[in-house]
Amino acid sequence: MALRDQLTDPWGILAAGLVGGLGGAVTAATVSAGVGVGLGVAVAAAVYGVRVGLGMAFEPKAVRAAPLEVRKLPRPPKGSVAARWLERAEGAATALRRQVEGEPDPVLRSQISQVDEGAASVLTDLARFAGQVTLLAETAARIDPAGLRDEYEALTFAVQTGPASLREERQRAAQAVSDQIDSHGRLTEAQETLLVRMQAAVLGLEGLVVRLAELSTMHAASDVAGDTTSRVRLLTEDLDGLRSGLADAEALSRQVLAGEPPPGG
């Protein structure tokens, strides 16, 4: 308890009152009533102070849980497939933002600002994907599938031809090697799943750059302002579709890593 809780602890107050009252009563009976009352108050105060002090001294110290450190995803190495797709995505998002900021018509600029915001969200998702792909690749690189397959074949042969007394141990060893081979396969499949989805999303972003430029050009060349609302809505719906596709791919990669069969598989 904190100091405030110790000071207001009813058991401490009760103990001080009882001891002080008892001391005052004994003194009043042997000396005088006035001295007994004063001594009783002094004893009660002393007991109360000791009680509070002991409570603070022996109170278990609260242990603060250390904050969990969230591991940051690695940046894809330059020249890797994930890095190339991420760079193209960043270029497309930058082009979209420049188009929005450079649109002279304030009404259309306000409408297409939603496209810019959606593209920024897609870029955030793609940056996370690139980090996940890199992490999967780094983990898979620590596994030597060819060497493991050779080792598995040797263990399987030893199980079939070796002494019966060692068969169970060798079977367990072969199963452990087989599990590592399966893990490498899941890591590779999850990596490929994310890369394919990244490719589709980046190409979609680049397509939006062209379509937005086309919309702005047609709007500027027309004497009569056309209905841009529906066209902008189509662009934002396409962006929502990109984000939904990325979310589906991320969920699928988790299923692959968990060894779960894909939907419909």
Solvent accessible surface area in square Angstrom, and as a share of the most:
residue,aa,sasa,rsa
1,M,104,0.46
2,A,60,0.46
3,L,94,0.47
4,R,191,0.70
5,D,63,0.32
6,Q,8,0.04
7,L,76,0.38
8,T,88,0.51
9,D,15,0.08
10,P,92,0.58
11,W,180,0.63
12,G,1,0.01
13,I,94,0.48
14,L,90,0.45
15,A,40,0.31
16,A,6,0.04
17,G,42,0.41
18,L,117,0.58
19,V,69,0.40
20,G,1,0.01
21,G,45,0.43
22,L,124,0.62
23,G,22,0.21
24,G,9,0.09
25,A,60,0.47
26,V,87,0.50
27,T,16,0.10
28,A,39,0.30
29,A,90,0.70
30,T,106,0.61
31,V,102,0.59
32,S,46,0.30
33,A,71,0.55
34,G,59,0.57
35,V,80,0.46
36,G,1,0.01
37,V,103,0.59
38,G,44,0.42
39,L,78,0.39
40,G,9,0.09
41,V,100,0.57
42,A,56,0.43
43,V,41,0.24
44,A,25,0.19
45,A,64,0.50
46,A,60,0.47
47,V,40,0.23
48,Y,61,0.23
49,G,41,0.40
50,V,91,0.52
51,R,77,0.28
52,V,15,0.09
53,G,39,0.37
54,L,94,0.47
55,G,13,0.13
56,M,67,0.30
57,A,73,0.56
58,F,159,0.66
59,E,44,0.20
60,P,120,0.75
61,K,161,0.68
62,A,99,0.77
63,V,141,0.81
64,R,227,0.83
65,A,97,0.75
66,A,84,0.65
67,P,120,0.75
68,L,170,0.84
69,E,168,0.75
70,V,135,0.77
71,R,168,0.61
72,K,181,0.77
73,L,71,0.35
74,P,36,0.23
75,R,155,0.56
76,P,9,0.06
77,P,80,0.51
78,K,190,0.81
79,G,48,0.46
80,S,34,0.22
81,V,64,0.37
82,A,5,0.03
83,A,6,0.05
84,R,124,0.45
85,W,35,0.12
86,L,2,0.01
87,E,88,0.40
88,R,105,0.38
89,A,0,0.00
90,E,58,0.26
91,G,41,0.39
92,A,6,0.04
93,A,11,0.09
94,T,60,0.35
95,A,33,0.26
96,L,0,0.00
97,R,113,0.41
98,R,172,0.63
99,Q,51,0.23
100,V,10,0.06
101,E,120,0.54
102,G,59,0.57
103,E,7,0.03
104,P,108,0.68
105,D,39,0.20
106,P,86,0.54
107,V,97,0.55
108,L,2,0.01
109,R,86,0.32
110,S,74,0.47
111,Q,41,0.18
112,I,2,0.01
113,S,38,0.25
114,Q,105,0.47
115,V,0,0.00
116,D,19,0.10
117,E,116,0.52
118,G,19,0.18
119,A,0,0.00
120,A,40,0.31
121,S,34,0.22
122,V,0,0.00
123,L,42,0.21
124,T,88,0.51
125,D,9,0.05
126,L,0,0.00
127,A,46,0.36
128,R,85,0.31
129,F,0,0.00
130,A,0,0.00
131,G,1,0.01
132,Q,37,0.17
133,V,6,0.03
134,T,8,0.05
135,L,43,0.21
136,L,18,0.09
137,A,36,0.28
138,E,72,0.32
139,T,48,0.28
140,A,10,0.07
141,A,84,0.65
142,R,174,0.64
143,I,36,0.19
144,D,87,0.45
145,P,30,0.19
146,A,55,0.42
147,G,30,0.29
148,L,20,0.10
149,R,120,0.44
150,D,95,0.49
151,E,88,0.40
152,Y,84,0.32
153,E,114,0.51
154,A,63,0.49
155,L,34,0.17
156,T,44,0.25
157,F,130,0.54
158,A,23,0.18
159,V,20,0.11
160,Q,132,0.59
161,T,85,0.49
162,G,19,0.18
163,P,76,0.48
164,A,74,0.57
165,S,99,0.64
166,L,78,0.39
167,R,101,0.37
168,E,110,0.49
169,E,98,0.44
170,R,69,0.25
171,Q,93,0.41
172,R,126,0.46
173,A,41,0.32
174,A,10,0.08
175,Q,104,0.46
176,A,53,0.41
177,V,10,0.06
178,S,26,0.17
179,D,69,0.36
180,Q,83,0.37
181,I,37,0.19
182,D,71,0.37
183,S,37,0.24
184,H,38,0.17
185,G,38,0.37
186,R,77,0.28
187,L,22,0.11
188,T,45,0.26
189,E,88,0.39
190,A,0,0.00
191,Q,41,0.18
192,E,98,0.44
193,T,28,0.16
194,L,3,0.01
195,L,29,0.14
196,V,98,0.57
197,R,68,0.25
198,M,0,0.00
199,Q,74,0.33
200,A,41,0.32
201,A,0,0.00
202,V,0,0.00
203,L,85,0.42
204,G,24,0.23
205,L,0,0.00
206,E,50,0.22
207,G,29,0.28
208,L,2,0.01
209,V,26,0.15
210,V,103,0.59
211,R,95,0.35
212,L,1,0.01
213,A,39,0.30
214,E,95,0.43
215,L,8,0.04
216,S,32,0.20
217,T,88,0.51
218,M,92,0.41
219,H,30,0.13
220,A,81,0.62
221,A,82,0.63
222,S,55,0.36
223,D,149,0.77
224,V,118,0.68
225,A,76,0.59
226,G,48,0.47
227,D,96,0.50
228,T,13,0.08
229,T,65,0.38
230,S,44,0.28
231,R,109,0.40
232,V,6,0.03
233,R,125,0.46
234,L,101,0.50
235,L,5,0.03
236,T,26,0.15
237,E,90,0.40
238,D,57,0.30
239,L,4,0.02
240,D,92,0.48
241,G,41,0.40
242,L,20,0.10
243,R,102,0.37
244,S,61,0.39
245,G,12,0.11
246,L,1,0.01
247,A,59,0.46
248,D,95,0.49
249,A,8,0.06
250,E,14,0.06
251,A,48,0.37
252,L,58,0.29
253,S,6,0.04
254,R,147,0.54
255,Q,54,0.24
256,V,10,0.06
257,L,71,0.35
258,A,69,0.54
259,G,49,0.47
260,E,89,0.40
261,P,102,0.64
262,P,61,0.38
263,P,108,0.68
264,G,93,0.89
265,G,85,0.82
